[in-house]
Amino acid sequence: PRKDICLLLLFNVNVVFCKIEACPFSKKGLMASTTEILALACILVSSANAYRPVVVMHGILSSYDSMTDMVQFIQKAHPGTEVLNVDAFNDAESVSPMGNQVNGVQNTIRSFVESSSDGVHMICYSQGGLICRGILE
């Protein structure tokens, strides 16, 4: 069965590119300023009839700790929503070959994604977005 997945790719600090896979925005690319990032994330998370689990992935030379504010925002805005803050390829490990990271993160999130019958939302920052996109491809 096909799983619906929304993928929000956060690039740099001031630009967001949203690649939509089977989401209400209908496969359009959306651009937003940093002031709209959390609002857009909120819309993506709340667009389903029921809250879907969310995968959060950090960027290069960073770690899962850098996404804690996003996780807390989602949990506060939508209590009960399951959030997986990916704890893989943190800090210096984030410069390892991209293929290794795609495979490693895919293995890390597999059971989380498979346990959701309605699919998941993915919020991925910078290089984390490239990794998540690699997983979806």
Rosetta constraint file for C-alpha pairs under 8 A:
AtomPair CA 3 CA 117 HARMONIC 7.05 0.50
AtomPair CA 3 CA 118 HARMONIC 6.10 0.50
AtomPair CA 3 CA 119 HARMONIC 4.58 0.50
AtomPair CA 3 CA 120 HARMONIC 7.75 0.50
AtomPair CA 4 CA 21 HARMONIC 6.81 0.50
AtomPair CA 4 CA 22 HARMONIC 5.65 0.50
AtomPair CA 4 CA 23 HARMONIC 7.19 0.50
AtomPair CA 4 CA 118 HARMONIC 6.42 0.50
AtomPair CA 4 CA 119 HARMONIC 4.57 0.50
AtomPair CA 4 CA 120 HARMONIC 6.62 0.50
AtomPair CA 5 CA 20 HARMONIC 7.78 0.50
AtomPair CA 5 CA 21 HARMONIC 5.73 0.50
AtomPair CA 5 CA 22 HARMONIC 6.65 0.50
AtomPair CA 5 CA 23 HARMONIC 7.26 0.50
AtomPair CA 5 CA 119 HARMONIC 5.44 0.50
AtomPair CA 5 CA 120 HARMONIC 5.04 0.50
AtomPair CA 5 CA 121 HARMONIC 5.37 0.50
AtomPair CA 5 CA 122 HARMONIC 7.11 0.50
AtomPair CA 6 CA 19 HARMONIC 7.40 0.50
AtomPair CA 6 CA 20 HARMONIC 5.41 0.50
AtomPair CA 6 CA 21 HARMONIC 5.49 0.50
AtomPair CA 6 CA 22 HARMONIC 7.07 0.50
AtomPair CA 6 CA 23 HARMONIC 6.01 0.50
AtomPair CA 6 CA 44 HARMONIC 7.19 0.50
AtomPair CA 6 CA 120 HARMONIC 6.70 0.50
AtomPair CA 6 CA 121 HARMONIC 4.54 0.50
AtomPair CA 6 CA 122 HARMONIC 5.88 0.50
AtomPair CA 7 CA 18 HARMONIC 6.51 0.50
AtomPair CA 7 CA 19 HARMONIC 5.76 0.50
AtomPair CA 7 CA 20 HARMONIC 5.99 0.50
AtomPair CA 7 CA 21 HARMONIC 7.10 0.50
AtomPair CA 7 CA 121 HARMONIC 5.93 0.50
AtomPair CA 7 CA 122 HARMONIC 4.53 0.50
AtomPair CA 7 CA 123 HARMONIC 5.94 0.50
AtomPair CA 7 CA 124 HARMONIC 7.38 0.50
AtomPair CA 7 CA 132 HARMONIC 7.74 0.50
AtomPair CA 7 CA 133 HARMONIC 7.77 0.50
AtomPair CA 8 CA 16 HARMONIC 7.71 0.50
AtomPair CA 8 CA 17 HARMONIC 6.82 0.50
AtomPair CA 8 CA 18 HARMONIC 4.71 0.50
AtomPair CA 8 CA 19 HARMONIC 6.31 0.50
AtomPair CA 8 CA 20 HARMONIC 7.64 0.50
AtomPair CA 8 CA 41 HARMONIC 7.33 0.50
AtomPair CA 8 CA 121 HARMONIC 7.81 0.50
AtomPair CA 8 CA 122 HARMONIC 5.95 0.50
AtomPair CA 8 CA 123 HARMONIC 4.66 0.50
AtomPair CA 8 CA 124 HARMONIC 6.05 0.50
AtomPair CA 8 CA 129 HARMONIC 7.50 0.50
AtomPair CA 9 CA 16 HARMONIC 6.27 0.50
AtomPair CA 9 CA 17 HARMONIC 5.42 0.50
AtomPair CA 9 CA 18 HARMONIC 5.53 0.50
AtomPair CA 9 CA 19 HARMONIC 7.11 0.50
AtomPair CA 9 CA 123 HARMONIC 6.19 0.50
AtomPair CA 9 CA 124 HARMONIC 5.04 0.50
AtomPair CA 9 CA 125 HARMONIC 5.76 0.50
AtomPair CA 9 CA 126 HARMONIC 6.71 0.50
AtomPair CA 9 CA 128 HARMONIC 7.86 0.50
AtomPair CA 9 CA 129 HARMONIC 4.78 0.50
AtomPair CA 9 CA 130 HARMONIC 7.87 0.50
AtomPair CA 10 CA 15 HARMONIC 6.76 0.50
AtomPair CA 10 CA 16 HARMONIC 4.75 0.50
AtomPair CA 10 CA 17 HARMONIC 6.27 0.50
AtomPair CA 10 CA 18 HARMONIC 7.81 0.50
AtomPair CA 10 CA 123 HARMONIC 7.48 0.50
AtomPair CA 10 CA 124 HARMONIC 6.00 0.50
AtomPair CA 10 CA 125 HARMONIC 4.32 0.50
AtomPair CA 10 CA 126 HARMONIC 5.33 0.50
AtomPair CA 10 CA 129 HARMONIC 6.68 0.50
AtomPair CA 11 CA 15 HARMONIC 5.65 0.50
AtomPair CA 11 CA 16 HARMONIC 5.65 0.50
AtomPair CA 11 CA 17 HARMONIC 7.04 0.50
AtomPair CA 11 CA 125 HARMONIC 6.05 0.50
AtomPair CA 11 CA 126 HARMONIC 4.35 0.50
AtomPair CA 11 CA 127 HARMONIC 7.89 0.50
AtomPair CA 11 CA 129 HARMONIC 7.78 0.50
AtomPair CA 12 CA 16 HARMONIC 7.98 0.50
AtomPair CA 12 CA 125 HARMONIC 7.94 0.50
AtomPair CA 12 CA 126 HARMONIC 6.20 0.50
AtomPair CA 13 CA 34 HARMONIC 6.51 0.50
AtomPair CA 14 CA 32 HARMONIC 7.76 0.50
AtomPair CA 14 CA 33 HARMONIC 5.25 0.50
AtomPair CA 14 CA 34 HARMONIC 4.80 0.50
AtomPair CA 15 CA 31 HARMONIC 6.55 0.50
AtomPair CA 15 CA 32 HARMONIC 5.81 0.50
AtomPair CA 15 CA 33 HARMONIC 5.42 0.50
AtomPair CA 15 CA 34 HARMONIC 6.48 0.50
AtomPair CA 16 CA 30 HARMONIC 7.33 0.50
AtomPair CA 16 CA 31 HARMONIC 5.34 0.50
AtomPair CA 16 CA 32 HARMONIC 5.32 0.50
AtomPair CA 16 CA 33 HARMONIC 6.84 0.50
AtomPair CA 16 CA 34 HARMONIC 7.62 0.50
AtomPair CA 16 CA 37 HARMONIC 6.88 0.50
AtomPair CA 17 CA 29 HARMONIC 6.33 0.50
AtomPair CA 17 CA 30 HARMONIC 5.66 0.50
AtomPair CA 17 CA 31 HARMONIC 5.39 0.50
AtomPair CA 17 CA 32 HARMONIC 7.50 0.50
AtomPair CA 18 CA 28 HARMONIC 7.74 0.50
AtomPair CA 18 CA 29 HARMONIC 5.52 0.50
AtomPair CA 18 CA 30 HARMONIC 5.37 0.50
AtomPair CA 18 CA 31 HARMONIC 7.17 0.50
AtomPair CA 19 CA 27 HARMONIC 6.68 0.50
AtomPair CA 19 CA 28 HARMONIC 6.87 0.50
AtomPair CA 19 CA 29 HARMONIC 5.78 0.50
AtomPair CA 19 CA 30 HARMONIC 7.71 0.50
AtomPair CA 20 CA 25 HARMONIC 6.84 0.50
AtomPair CA 20 CA 26 HARMONIC 6.65 0.50
AtomPair CA 20 CA 27 HARMONIC 4.74 0.50
AtomPair CA 20 CA 28 HARMONIC 6.47 0.50
AtomPair CA 20 CA 29 HARMONIC 7.37 0.50
AtomPair CA 21 CA 26 HARMONIC 7.61 0.50
AtomPair CA 21 CA 27 HARMONIC 6.13 0.50
AtomPair CA 22 CA 26 HARMONIC 6.56 0.50
AtomPair CA 22 CA 27 HARMONIC 7.06 0.50
AtomPair CA 23 CA 27 HARMONIC 7.26 0.50
AtomPair CA 24 CA 47 HARMONIC 6.96 0.50
AtomPair CA 32 CA 36 HARMONIC 5.69 0.50
AtomPair CA 32 CA 37 HARMONIC 6.63 0.50
AtomPair CA 33 CA 37 HARMONIC 6.60 0.50
AtomPair CA 34 CA 38 HARMONIC 7.87 0.50
AtomPair CA 35 CA 39 HARMONIC 7.74 0.50
AtomPair CA 36 CA 40 HARMONIC 5.92 0.50
AtomPair CA 37 CA 41 HARMONIC 6.12 0.50
AtomPair CA 38 CA 42 HARMONIC 5.99 0.50
AtomPair CA 38 CA 70 HARMONIC 7.94 0.50
AtomPair CA 39 CA 43 HARMONIC 6.21 0.50
AtomPair CA 40 CA 44 HARMONIC 6.20 0.50
AtomPair CA 41 CA 45 HARMONIC 6.15 0.50
AtomPair CA 41 CA 123 HARMONIC 7.48 0.50
AtomPair CA 42 CA 46 HARMONIC 5.97 0.50
AtomPair CA 42 CA 74 HARMONIC 7.17 0.50
AtomPair CA 42 CA 77 HARMONIC 7.63 0.50
AtomPair CA 43 CA 47 HARMONIC 5.70 0.50
AtomPair CA 44 CA 48 HARMONIC 7.98 0.50
AtomPair CA 44 CA 121 HARMONIC 7.34 0.50
AtomPair CA 45 CA 51 HARMONIC 6.47 0.50
AtomPair CA 45 CA 52 HARMONIC 6.77 0.50
AtomPair CA 45 CA 54 HARMONIC 7.57 0.50
AtomPair CA 45 CA 74 HARMONIC 7.95 0.50
AtomPair CA 45 CA 121 HARMONIC 6.65 0.50
AtomPair CA 46 CA 50 HARMONIC 7.67 0.50
AtomPair CA 46 CA 51 HARMONIC 6.13 0.50
AtomPair CA 46 CA 78 HARMONIC 7.86 0.50
AtomPair CA 47 CA 51 HARMONIC 7.96 0.50
AtomPair CA 48 CA 52 HARMONIC 7.11 0.50
AtomPair CA 51 CA 78 HARMONIC 7.52 0.50
AtomPair CA 51 CA 81 HARMONIC 6.07 0.50
AtomPair CA 52 CA 81 HARMONIC 6.77 0.50
AtomPair CA 52 CA 82 HARMONIC 7.51 0.50
AtomPair CA 52 CA 116 HARMONIC 7.71 0.50
AtomPair CA 52 CA 118 HARMONIC 6.95 0.50
AtomPair CA 52 CA 119 HARMONIC 6.70 0.50
AtomPair CA 52 CA 120 HARMONIC 5.33 0.50
AtomPair CA 52 CA 121 HARMONIC 6.56 0.50
AtomPair CA 53 CA 81 HARMONIC 5.83 0.50
AtomPair CA 53 CA 82 HARMONIC 4.70 0.50
AtomPair CA 53 CA 83 HARMONIC 5.75 0.50
AtomPair CA 53 CA 84 HARMONIC 7.83 0.50
AtomPair CA 53 CA 116 HARMONIC 7.17 0.50
AtomPair CA 53 CA 119 HARMONIC 7.54 0.50
AtomPair CA 53 CA 120 HARMONIC 5.03 0.50
AtomPair CA 53 CA 121 HARMONIC 6.33 0.50
AtomPair CA 54 CA 81 HARMONIC 7.50 0.50
AtomPair CA 54 CA 82 HARMONIC 6.28 0.50
AtomPair CA 54 CA 83 HARMONIC 4.70 0.50
AtomPair CA 54 CA 84 HARMONIC 6.21 0.50
AtomPair CA 54 CA 120 HARMONIC 5.60 0.50
AtomPair CA 54 CA 121 HARMONIC 4.70 0.50
AtomPair CA 54 CA 122 HARMONIC 5.61 0.50
AtomPair CA 54 CA 123 HARMONIC 7.23 0.50
AtomPair CA 55 CA 83 HARMONIC 5.86 0.50
AtomPair CA 55 CA 84 HARMONIC 4.80 0.50
AtomPair CA 55 CA 85 HARMONIC 6.12 0.50
AtomPair CA 55 CA 86 HARMONIC 7.12 0.50
AtomPair CA 55 CA 109 HARMONIC 7.78 0.50
AtomPair CA 55 CA 120 HARMONIC 7.14 0.50
AtomPair CA 55 CA 121 HARMONIC 6.22 0.50
AtomPair CA 55 CA 122 HARMONIC 4.64 0.50
AtomPair CA 55 CA 123 HARMONIC 6.16 0.50
AtomPair CA 55 CA 124 HARMONIC 7.86 0.50
AtomPair CA 56 CA 67 HARMONIC 7.12 0.50
AtomPair CA 56 CA 71 HARMONIC 7.47 0.50
AtomPair CA 56 CA 83 HARMONIC 7.21 0.50
AtomPair CA 56 CA 84 HARMONIC 6.04 0.50
AtomPair CA 56 CA 85 HARMONIC 4.76 0.50
AtomPair CA 56 CA 86 HARMONIC 6.10 0.50
AtomPair CA 56 CA 122 HARMONIC 5.93 0.50
AtomPair CA 56 CA 123 HARMONIC 4.85 0.50
AtomPair CA 56 CA 124 HARMONIC 5.60 0.50
AtomPair CA 57 CA 64 HARMONIC 7.02 0.50
AtomPair CA 57 CA 67 HARMONIC 7.42 0.50
AtomPair CA 57 CA 85 HARMONIC 6.27 0.50
AtomPair CA 57 CA 86 HARMONIC 5.41 0.50
AtomPair CA 57 CA 122 HARMONIC 7.76 0.50
AtomPair CA 57 CA 123 HARMONIC 6.41 0.50
AtomPair CA 57 CA 124 HARMONIC 4.50 0.50
AtomPair CA 57 CA 125 HARMONIC 6.22 0.50
AtomPair CA 57 CA 128 HARMONIC 5.24 0.50
AtomPair CA 57 CA 129 HARMONIC 7.34 0.50
AtomPair CA 57 CA 132 HARMONIC 7.78 0.50
AtomPair CA 58 CA 62 HARMONIC 6.36 0.50
AtomPair CA 58 CA 63 HARMONIC 5.89 0.50
AtomPair CA 58 CA 64 HARMONIC 5.75 0.50
AtomPair CA 58 CA 66 HARMONIC 6.76 0.50
AtomPair CA 58 CA 67 HARMONIC 6.23 0.50
AtomPair CA 58 CA 86 HARMONIC 7.44 0.50
AtomPair CA 58 CA 124 HARMONIC 6.12 0.50
AtomPair CA 58 CA 125 HARMONIC 5.23 0.50
AtomPair CA 58 CA 126 HARMONIC 7.43 0.50
AtomPair CA 58 CA 127 HARMONIC 7.54 0.50
AtomPair CA 58 CA 128 HARMONIC 5.23 0.50
AtomPair CA 59 CA 63 HARMONIC 7.33 0.50
AtomPair CA 59 CA 94 HARMONIC 7.80 0.50
AtomPair CA 59 CA 124 HARMONIC 7.42 0.50
AtomPair CA 59 CA 125 HARMONIC 5.02 0.50
AtomPair CA 59 CA 126 HARMONIC 4.96 0.50
AtomPair CA 59 CA 127 HARMONIC 4.71 0.50
AtomPair CA 59 CA 128 HARMONIC 4.60 0.50
AtomPair CA 59 CA 129 HARMONIC 7.54 0.50
AtomPair CA 60 CA 90 HARMONIC 7.94 0.50
AtomPair CA 60 CA 91 HARMONIC 7.02 0.50
AtomPair CA 60 CA 94 HARMONIC 5.35 0.50
AtomPair CA 60 CA 95 HARMONIC 6.94 0.50
AtomPair CA 60 CA 126 HARMONIC 7.11 0.50
AtomPair CA 60 CA 127 HARMONIC 5.51 0.50
AtomPair CA 60 CA 128 HARMONIC 7.08 0.50
AtomPair CA 61 CA 90 HARMONIC 6.83 0.50
AtomPair CA 61 CA 91 HARMONIC 4.23 0.50
AtomPair CA 61 CA 92 HARMONIC 5.73 0.50
AtomPair CA 61 CA 93 HARMONIC 7.71 0.50
AtomPair CA 61 CA 94 HARMONIC 5.73 0.50
AtomPair CA 61 CA 95 HARMONIC 7.28 0.50
AtomPair CA 62 CA 66 HARMONIC 6.55 0.50
AtomPair CA 62 CA 90 HARMONIC 5.79 0.50
AtomPair CA 62 CA 91 HARMONIC 4.62 0.50
AtomPair CA 62 CA 92 HARMONIC 7.96 0.50
AtomPair CA 62 CA 94 HARMONIC 7.46 0.50
AtomPair CA 63 CA 67 HARMONIC 7.67 0.50
AtomPair CA 63 CA 87 HARMONIC 7.09 0.50
AtomPair CA 63 CA 88 HARMONIC 7.73 0.50
AtomPair CA 63 CA 89 HARMONIC 7.43 0.50
AtomPair CA 63 CA 90 HARMONIC 4.32 0.50
AtomPair CA 63 CA 91 HARMONIC 5.52 0.50
AtomPair CA 64 CA 68 HARMONIC 7.00 0.50
AtomPair CA 64 CA 85 HARMONIC 6.08 0.50
AtomPair CA 64 CA 86 HARMONIC 6.01 0.50
AtomPair CA 64 CA 87 HARMONIC 5.31 0.50
AtomPair CA 64 CA 88 HARMONIC 7.62 0.50
AtomPair CA 64 CA 90 HARMONIC 6.89 0.50
AtomPair CA 67 CA 71 HARMONIC 6.36 0.50
AtomPair CA 67 CA 85 HARMONIC 7.16 0.50
AtomPair CA 68 CA 72 HARMONIC 6.12 0.50
AtomPair CA 68 CA 85 HARMONIC 7.76 0.50
AtomPair CA 69 CA 73 HARMONIC 6.04 0.50
AtomPair CA 70 CA 74 HARMONIC 6.24 0.50
AtomPair CA 71 CA 75 HARMONIC 6.21 0.50
AtomPair CA 71 CA 83 HARMONIC 6.69 0.50
AtomPair CA 71 CA 85 HARMONIC 7.16 0.50
AtomPair CA 72 CA 76 HARMONIC 5.97 0.50
AtomPair CA 73 CA 77 HARMONIC 5.97 0.50
AtomPair CA 74 CA 78 HARMONIC 5.75 0.50
AtomPair CA 74 CA 79 HARMONIC 7.70 0.50
AtomPair CA 74 CA 81 HARMONIC 7.49 0.50
AtomPair CA 74 CA 83 HARMONIC 7.99 0.50
AtomPair CA 75 CA 79 HARMONIC 4.98 0.50
AtomPair CA 75 CA 80 HARMONIC 6.77 0.50
AtomPair CA 75 CA 81 HARMONIC 6.17 0.50
AtomPair CA 75 CA 82 HARMONIC 7.96 0.50
AtomPair CA 75 CA 83 HARMONIC 7.74 0.50
AtomPair CA 84 CA 109 HARMONIC 7.89 0.50
AtomPair CA 84 CA 112 HARMONIC 7.67 0.50
AtomPair CA 86 CA 105 HARMONIC 7.54 0.50
AtomPair CA 86 CA 108 HARMONIC 7.50 0.50
AtomPair CA 86 CA 109 HARMONIC 7.55 0.50
AtomPair CA 88 CA 104 HARMONIC 7.61 0.50
AtomPair CA 88 CA 105 HARMONIC 6.64 0.50
AtomPair CA 88 CA 108 HARMONIC 7.75 0.50
AtomPair CA 89 CA 93 HARMONIC 4.69 0.50
AtomPair CA 89 CA 94 HARMONIC 4.71 0.50
AtomPair CA 89 CA 96 HARMONIC 7.91 0.50
AtomPair CA 89 CA 101 HARMONIC 6.89 0.50
AtomPair CA 90 CA 94 HARMONIC 5.59 0.50
AtomPair CA 94 CA 101 HARMONIC 7.69 0.50
AtomPair CA 96 CA 100 HARMONIC 7.05 0.50
AtomPair CA 96 CA 101 HARMONIC 7.03 0.50
AtomPair CA 97 CA 101 HARMONIC 6.55 0.50
AtomPair CA 98 CA 102 HARMONIC 6.14 0.50
AtomPair CA 98 CA 131 HARMONIC 7.20 0.50
AtomPair CA 99 CA 103 HARMONIC 6.23 0.50
AtomPair CA 100 CA 104 HARMONIC 5.96 0.50
AtomPair CA 101 CA 105 HARMONIC 5.91 0.50
AtomPair CA 101 CA 131 HARMONIC 6.78 0.50
AtomPair CA 102 CA 106 HARMONIC 5.96 0.50
AtomPair CA 102 CA 131 HARMONIC 5.16 0.50
AtomPair CA 102 CA 132 HARMONIC 7.21 0.50
AtomPair CA 102 CA 134 HARMONIC 6.16 0.50
AtomPair CA 102 CA 135 HARMONIC 6.02 0.50
AtomPair CA 103 CA 107 HARMONIC 6.24 0.50
AtomPair CA 103 CA 135 HARMONIC 7.63 0.50
AtomPair CA 104 CA 108 HARMONIC 6.24 0.50
AtomPair CA 105 CA 109 HARMONIC 6.16 0.50
AtomPair CA 105 CA 131 HARMONIC 7.71 0.50
AtomPair CA 106 CA 110 HARMONIC 5.77 0.50
AtomPair CA 106 CA 135 HARMONIC 6.17 0.50
AtomPair CA 107 CA 111 HARMONIC 7.99 0.50
AtomPair CA 109 CA 113 HARMONIC 6.13 0.50
AtomPair CA 110 CA 114 HARMONIC 6.00 0.50
AtomPair CA 111 CA 115 HARMONIC 5.97 0.50
AtomPair CA 112 CA 116 HARMONIC 6.94 0.50
AtomPair CA 113 CA 119 HARMONIC 6.72 0.50
AtomPair CA 113 CA 120 HARMONIC 6.46 0.50
AtomPair CA 114 CA 119 HARMONIC 7.97 0.50
AtomPair CA 116 CA 120 HARMONIC 6.83 0.50
AtomPair CA 122 CA 132 HARMONIC 7.59 0.50
AtomPair CA 123 CA 129 HARMONIC 7.61 0.50
AtomPair CA 124 CA 128 HARMONIC 4.98 0.50
AtomPair CA 124 CA 129 HARMONIC 4.45 0.50
AtomPair CA 124 CA 132 HARMONIC 6.80 0.50
AtomPair CA 125 CA 129 HARMONIC 5.32 0.50
AtomPair CA 126 CA 130 HARMONIC 6.96 0.50
AtomPair CA 127 CA 131 HARMONIC 6.34 0.50
AtomPair CA 128 CA 132 HARMONIC 6.14 0.50
AtomPair CA 129 CA 133 HARMONIC 5.96 0.50
AtomPair CA 130 CA 134 HARMONIC 6.07 0.50
AtomPair CA 131 CA 135 HARMONIC 6.36 0.50
AtomPair CA 132 CA 136 HARMONIC 6.36 0.50
AtomPair CA 133 CA 137 HARMONIC 6.11 0.50
